[in-house]
Amino acid sequence: MSRPDVTPFFDAATNSWTYLVADPDTGDAVIIDAVLDYDPRSARVSHAGLAALLDQVEQRQLHLRWVLETHAHADHLAGGHWLRDRTGAPLVIGSHITDVQREFAPRFGLDDLATDGSQFDVLVDDGATLPLGRLTIRVMHTPGHTPACLTYVIGDAAFVGDTLFMPDYGTARCDFPGGDAATLHASIQTILALPPETRIFLGHDYLPAGRSEYACETSVAAQKAGNVHVHDGIDAASFIAMRRARDATLAPPALILPSLQVNIAAGELPPPDAQGRRFLRLPLTLAG
């Protein structure tokens, strides 16, 4: 099985992993789930992390062919739009992003946001392929966390977004609109049907008790043997009951409101006003 070069970048503010993946034979490369730096206390946006990514591309003399999103993230602002504008590399997401846009655009009063996915360059479905030098990017539709979640399989590596975490942390939440625990379980089974030696690269890592270092890589074999939520021997009914009970205790992600309104627009920030100022929207929920 072909083996791409995978370079991870960790965003400590959001516990997010971004990946620069390259075909070692040709230097063709892809960036997966890039993070835009955002400080919620000051509402300050920075492109420093994204610029560091592009510095790596340039220093290694790679050719950026694609910018991939596994889904519309609810915990960080996506940097794909900025990377696309700087490099011309097409921005790719799953075709079910339209479901997410139709769900969330009204919640933010984004009446002028097209909900046809046209903010992205390429919408892909399950089974689609994209070229990457002598490698092929294969698309797996793995919904459950959101309706639009994808896994990208490149050689011996699978990039699963938020669907799975490290074995000692478990699996994605399913309580967002359009999420579903039964659907997530089915999606995980398709990932775990990949060859046991397949490397799995995660969208996030959090430190459970007993672990002191962040990690981004596991494997199909390790997940099947030891994932605390979905290892071999855990049936679908047990997983669904656990996931629903756990989700009922979880608070919303800290950055869900800024993230979703930006990410359903492919990471493009709101347009400036006459003074050059940009504003995010904060829909209020009134108690009672």
C-alpha positions as CSV (number, residue, x, y, z in Angstrom):
1,M,0.0,0.0,0.0
2,S,1.4,3.4,-0.9
3,R,2.5,5.6,1.9
4,P,2.1,9.4,1.7
5,D,4.2,11.8,3.8
6,V,2.0,13.3,6.5
7,T,3.1,16.3,8.5
8,P,0.7,17.3,11.4
9,F,0.3,20.8,12.8
10,F,-1.4,21.2,16.2
11,D,-3.5,24.2,17.2
12,A,-3.4,24.2,20.9
13,A,-6.1,26.9,21.3
14,T,-8.7,24.5,19.7
15,N,-7.0,21.1,20.2
16,S,-7.2,20.8,16.4
17,W,-4.9,18.9,14.0
18,T,-4.2,20.2,10.5
19,Y,-2.3,17.9,8.0
20,L,0.0,18.6,5.1
21,V,0.0,15.4,3.0
22,A,2.4,14.9,0.1
23,D,3.1,12.3,-2.5
24,P,6.8,11.6,-1.9
25,D,7.4,10.8,-5.6
26,T,6.0,13.9,-7.2
27,G,5.7,16.5,-4.5
28,D,2.0,17.1,-5.0
29,A,0.4,18.0,-1.7
30,V,-2.9,18.6,0.0
31,I,-3.8,20.5,3.2
32,I,-6.6,19.0,5.3
33,D,-8.7,21.0,7.9
34,A,-6.6,24.2,8.1
35,V,-7.3,26.4,11.2
36,L,-7.7,30.2,11.1
37,D,-6.2,31.7,14.3
38,Y,-9.0,33.4,16.3
39,D,-8.9,34.8,19.8
40,P,-12.5,35.0,21.1
41,R,-11.7,37.4,23.9
42,S,-10.4,40.1,21.5
43,A,-12.1,38.9,18.3
44,R,-8.7,39.1,16.7
45,V,-8.1,37.1,13.6
46,S,-4.6,36.1,12.4
47,H,-3.3,34.2,9.4
48,A,0.0,33.4,11.1
49,G,-0.7,29.7,11.4
50,L,-1.8,29.4,7.8
51,A,1.2,31.3,6.6
52,A,3.4,28.8,8.5
53,L,1.7,26.0,6.6
54,L,2.4,27.7,3.3
55,D,6.0,28.3,4.3
56,Q,6.3,24.5,4.7
57,V,4.9,24.0,1.3
58,E,7.4,26.4,-0.2
59,Q,10.4,25.2,1.7
60,R,9.8,21.6,0.7
61,Q,9.1,22.7,-2.9
62,L,5.7,21.0,-2.8
63,H,2.9,21.7,-5.3
64,L,-0.4,22.3,-3.4
65,R,-3.1,20.6,-5.4
66,W,-6.1,20.7,-3.1
67,V,-7.4,22.2,0.2
68,L,-9.7,19.7,1.9
69,E,-12.3,20.1,4.6
70,T,-13.7,17.0,6.4
71,H,-16.8,18.9,7.5
72,A,-18.1,22.3,8.6
73,H,-16.3,22.6,12.0
74,A,-18.1,23.9,15.1
75,D,-15.0,24.4,17.2
76,H,-12.6,26.5,15.1
77,L,-12.7,28.9,12.2
78,A,-11.6,27.2,9.0
79,G,-8.7,28.5,7.0
80,G,-9.5,26.9,3.6
81,H,-10.8,30.1,2.0
82,W,-7.6,32.0,2.7
83,L,-5.4,29.2,1.5
84,R,-7.4,28.9,-1.7
85,D,-7.1,32.6,-2.3
86,R,-3.4,32.6,-1.8
87,T,-2.6,29.5,-3.8
88,G,-5.4,28.8,-6.3
89,A,-5.7,25.3,-5.0
90,P,-9.4,24.2,-5.2
91,L,-11.3,24.0,-1.9
92,V,-13.1,20.7,-1.4
93,I,-15.9,19.5,0.9
94,G,-18.7,17.0,0.9
95,S,-21.8,17.6,-1.2
96,H,-24.0,17.4,2.0
97,I,-22.6,20.7,3.1
98,T,-25.8,22.1,1.5
99,D,-27.8,20.3,4.3
100,V,-25.7,22.1,6.9
101,Q,-26.0,25.4,5.2
102,R,-29.8,25.1,5.0
103,E,-29.9,24.3,8.7
104,F,-27.6,27.0,10.0
105,A,-27.9,30.0,7.6
106,P,-31.4,30.9,9.0
107,R,-30.1,30.5,12.6
108,F,-27.6,33.3,11.9
109,G,-29.9,35.4,9.8
110,L,-27.7,34.9,6.8
111,D,-30.4,35.5,4.2
112,D,-28.0,36.3,1.5
113,L,-25.9,33.1,1.9
114,A,-26.3,30.7,-1.0
115,T,-27.1,27.2,0.3
116,D,-26.0,25.3,-2.8
117,G,-22.4,24.8,-1.7
118,S,-21.1,27.3,-4.3
119,Q,-18.7,28.9,-1.8
120,F,-16.5,25.8,-2.3
121,D,-14.9,24.8,-5.6
122,V,-15.5,21.1,-5.5
123,L,-18.3,19.2,-3.8
124,V,-17.6,15.4,-3.5
125,D,-19.8,12.4,-2.8
126,D,-19.0,8.9,-1.4
127,G,-16.7,7.0,-3.7
128,A,-15.3,10.1,-5.5
129,T,-11.6,10.3,-6.2
130,L,-9.1,13.1,-6.6
131,P,-5.6,12.8,-8.0
132,L,-2.6,13.6,-5.9
133,G,0.6,12.9,-7.9
134,R,0.9,9.1,-8.2
135,L,-1.5,8.7,-5.3
136,T,-5.3,8.9,-5.2
137,I,-7.5,10.6,-2.7
138,R,-10.6,8.4,-2.1
139,V,-13.7,10.0,-0.5
140,M,-15.8,8.1,2.1
141,H,-19.0,9.8,3.3
142,T,-19.0,9.2,7.1
143,P,-21.9,11.1,8.6
144,G,-23.2,11.0,12.1
145,H,-21.3,13.8,13.8
146,T,-22.7,16.1,11.0
147,P,-24.5,15.1,7.8
148,A,-21.6,16.3,5.7
149,C,-18.6,14.5,7.4
150,L,-16.1,12.9,5.1
151,T,-13.1,10.6,5.5
152,Y,-10.3,11.0,3.0
153,V,-8.2,7.9,2.3
154,I,-4.8,8.5,0.8
155,G,-2.7,5.4,0.4
156,D,-2.3,3.8,3.8
157,A,-3.7,6.9,5.6
158,A,-7.3,7.8,6.5
159,F,-8.1,11.4,7.7
160,V,-11.3,11.0,9.7
161,G,-12.0,14.5,10.9
162,D,-14.0,14.4,14.2
163,T,-15.6,10.9,13.6
164,L,-13.0,9.1,15.8
165,F,-10.6,10.3,18.5
166,M,-7.7,8.5,20.1
167,P,-8.8,5.1,21.4
168,D,-8.6,6.4,25.0
169,Y,-11.0,9.2,24.2
170,G,-13.6,7.7,22.0
171,T,-15.8,9.1,19.3
172,A,-17.5,12.2,18.1
173,R,-20.6,13.8,19.6
174,C,-23.8,13.5,17.6
175,D,-26.1,16.1,19.2
176,F,-25.7,18.9,16.6
177,P,-28.6,19.4,14.2
178,G,-28.4,16.5,11.6
179,G,-26.2,14.4,13.8
180,D,-27.2,10.9,14.7
181,A,-25.6,8.2,16.9
182,A,-26.9,5.3,14.8
183,T,-25.5,6.9,11.6
184,L,-22.2,7.5,13.3
185,H,-21.9,3.9,14.4
186,A,-22.5,2.8,10.8
187,S,-19.9,5.3,9.5
188,I,-17.3,4.1,12.0
189,Q,-17.8,0.5,10.9
190,T,-16.9,1.5,7.3
191,I,-13.7,3.1,8.6
192,L,-12.9,0.1,10.7
193,A,-13.4,-2.1,7.6
194,L,-10.2,-0.6,6.1
195,P,-7.1,-2.8,6.4
196,P,-5.9,-3.1,10.0
197,E,-2.6,-1.4,9.3
198,T,-4.3,1.7,7.9
199,R,-3.0,4.8,9.7
200,I,-5.9,6.9,11.1
201,F,-5.3,10.7,11.5
202,L,-7.6,12.6,13.8
203,G,-9.2,16.0,13.7
204,H,-8.7,16.7,17.4
205,D,-7.0,15.3,20.5
206,Y,-7.9,15.9,24.1
207,L,-6.0,14.5,27.1
208,P,-7.9,12.0,29.2
209,A,-6.6,11.1,32.6
210,G,-3.4,9.0,32.3
211,R,-2.0,10.6,29.2
212,S,0.2,13.7,29.1
213,E,1.1,14.1,25.4
214,Y,-1.1,15.0,22.5
215,A,-1.4,12.5,19.6
216,C,-2.7,12.6,16.1
217,E,-2.2,9.1,14.8
218,T,-3.7,5.7,15.6
219,S,-4.7,2.8,13.4
220,V,-7.7,0.7,12.4
221,A,-6.3,-2.2,14.5
222,A,-5.8,0.0,17.6
223,Q,-9.3,1.4,17.3
224,K,-10.9,-2.0,17.0
225,A,-8.9,-3.3,19.9
226,G,-9.1,-0.4,22.3
227,N,-11.5,2.5,21.5
228,V,-13.3,3.1,24.7
229,H,-16.6,3.7,22.9
230,V,-16.6,1.4,19.9
231,H,-14.0,-1.5,20.3
232,D,-14.7,-5.0,19.0
233,G,-17.5,-6.5,21.1
234,I,-19.5,-3.2,21.5
235,D,-22.8,-3.7,19.6
236,A,-24.7,-0.9,17.9
237,A,-27.4,-0.6,20.5
238,S,-24.9,-0.3,23.3
239,F,-23.0,2.4,21.4
240,I,-26.1,4.4,20.5
241,A,-27.3,4.3,24.1
242,M,-23.9,5.4,25.4
243,R,-23.5,8.2,22.8
244,R,-26.9,9.7,23.4
245,A,-26.5,9.6,27.2
246,R,-23.0,11.2,27.0
247,D,-24.1,13.8,24.5
248,A,-26.9,14.9,26.8
249,T,-24.2,16.1,29.3
250,L,-22.0,18.0,26.9
251,A,-21.9,21.8,26.7
252,P,-21.8,23.5,23.2
253,P,-18.2,24.0,21.9
254,A,-16.8,27.3,23.0
255,L,-16.5,28.6,19.4
256,I,-19.6,27.2,17.9
257,L,-21.3,30.5,17.1
258,P,-18.4,32.2,15.3
259,S,-17.2,29.0,13.7
260,L,-20.4,27.8,12.1
261,Q,-21.4,31.1,10.5
262,V,-17.9,31.4,9.0
263,N,-17.4,27.8,8.0
264,I,-20.7,27.3,6.2
265,A,-19.4,30.2,4.0
266,A,-16.2,28.2,3.3
267,G,-14.2,30.1,5.9
268,E,-14.8,33.5,4.3
269,L,-15.1,36.2,6.9
270,P,-18.1,38.6,6.7
271,P,-17.7,41.4,4.3
272,P,-16.4,44.8,5.6
273,D,-18.6,47.7,6.2
274,A,-17.9,51.2,4.9
275,Q,-15.3,51.7,7.6
276,G,-13.6,48.4,6.8
277,R,-15.0,46.7,9.9
278,R,-16.2,43.1,9.9
279,F,-18.8,41.7,12.3
280,L,-19.9,38.3,13.4
281,R,-23.4,37.6,14.5
282,L,-24.4,36.4,18.0
283,P,-28.0,35.0,18.0
284,L,-29.4,35.2,21.5
285,T,-31.5,32.6,23.2
286,L,-33.9,34.3,25.8
287,A,-34.6,32.2,28.8
288,G,-38.3,31.6,29.4
